[in-house]
Amino acid sequence: MEKTMQMAMVYETLLCSPGMAESVKLDMRVSRKALLLLAASVESQLKGPAGSPAAVTDYFGVETVEELEKMISDMLLKSELSGLHSKLKTLQNG
């Protein structure tokens, strides 16, 4: 429990730092394999049970989580992986 409180304090401190709400433009090249793994990893963390010790999303607001979900969706669309990603999710859940 103490470690959870410490992590909450760290995230709260980081999120209150100057400039954290500013937009950042990224220009990077990533393999489709890495992008698919990133999307799956982020989604699994976002869909985790709220309140669980590993749920980092508990420290962020709903707007930030929605922004992250949209960013992942946009990256999958731009890389033409959204169809494959949704089929993999169907296989995983079914």
C-alpha positions as CSV (number, residue, x, y, z in Angstrom):
1,M,0.0,0.0,0.0
2,E,2.8,2.4,0.8
3,K,4.5,1.8,-2.6
4,T,1.2,2.6,-4.3
5,M,1.0,5.9,-2.3
6,Q,4.5,6.7,-3.3
7,M,3.8,6.0,-7.0
8,A,0.7,8.2,-6.8
9,M,2.8,11.0,-5.4
10,V,5.4,10.6,-8.2
11,Y,2.8,10.7,-11.0
12,E,1.0,13.6,-9.4
13,T,4.3,15.5,-9.2
14,L,5.2,14.7,-12.8
15,L,1.8,15.6,-14.1
16,C,1.9,19.0,-12.4
17,S,5.2,19.9,-13.8
18,P,5.4,23.0,-16.1
19,G,4.8,22.2,-19.7
20,M,3.1,18.8,-19.3
21,A,-0.1,20.0,-21.0
22,E,1.7,21.3,-24.0
23,S,1.5,19.4,-27.3
24,V,4.6,17.8,-28.7
25,K,5.1,17.0,-32.4
26,L,6.8,13.7,-33.1
27,D,8.3,12.6,-36.4
28,M,9.6,9.0,-36.1
29,R,9.9,5.8,-38.1
30,V,8.6,2.7,-36.4
31,S,8.2,-0.8,-37.8
32,R,4.6,-2.1,-38.1
33,K,5.5,-4.9,-35.8
34,A,6.6,-2.5,-33.1
35,L,3.5,-0.4,-33.6
36,L,1.2,-3.4,-33.3
37,L,3.0,-4.4,-30.1
38,L,2.7,-0.8,-28.7
39,A,-1.0,-0.7,-29.5
40,A,-1.7,-4.0,-27.8
41,S,0.4,-3.1,-24.8
42,V,-1.3,0.3,-24.3
43,E,-4.8,-1.1,-24.8
44,S,-4.2,-3.9,-22.3
45,Q,-3.1,-1.4,-19.7
46,L,-6.1,0.9,-20.5
47,K,-8.5,-2.0,-20.3
48,G,-7.1,-3.3,-17.0
49,P,-9.4,-3.3,-14.0
50,A,-9.5,0.1,-12.4
51,G,-8.0,0.3,-9.0
52,S,-5.6,-2.6,-9.6
53,P,-2.0,-1.9,-8.5
54,A,-0.8,-1.9,-12.1
55,A,-3.4,0.4,-13.4
56,V,-1.3,3.5,-14.3
57,T,-4.5,5.1,-15.7
58,D,-5.8,5.7,-12.2
59,Y,-3.2,8.6,-12.0
60,F,-4.4,10.3,-15.2
61,G,-7.6,12.0,-16.1
62,V,-10.2,10.6,-18.4
63,E,-9.2,13.2,-21.1
64,T,-5.6,11.9,-21.1
65,V,-6.7,8.3,-21.4
66,E,-9.1,9.3,-24.3
67,E,-6.2,11.2,-26.0
68,L,-4.0,8.1,-25.7
69,E,-6.7,5.9,-27.2
70,K,-7.2,8.2,-30.1
71,M,-3.4,8.5,-30.7
72,I,-3.2,4.6,-30.9
73,S,-6.2,4.5,-33.2
74,D,-4.7,7.1,-35.5
75,M,-1.3,5.4,-35.6
76,L,-3.0,2.1,-36.5
77,L,-5.0,3.8,-39.3
78,K,-2.0,5.6,-40.7
79,S,0.0,2.3,-40.7
80,E,-2.9,0.4,-42.3
81,L,-2.9,-2.0,-39.3
82,S,-6.3,-1.2,-37.9
83,G,-8.0,-4.2,-39.6
84,L,-5.3,-6.6,-38.5
85,H,-5.3,-5.2,-35.0
86,S,-9.1,-5.6,-34.6
87,K,-9.0,-9.2,-36.0
88,L,-6.2,-10.0,-33.5
89,K,-8.3,-8.6,-30.7
90,T,-11.2,-10.7,-31.8
91,L,-9.1,-13.8,-31.7
92,Q,-7.7,-12.9,-28.3
93,N,-11.1,-12.3,-26.8
94,G,-12.9,-15.1,-28.5
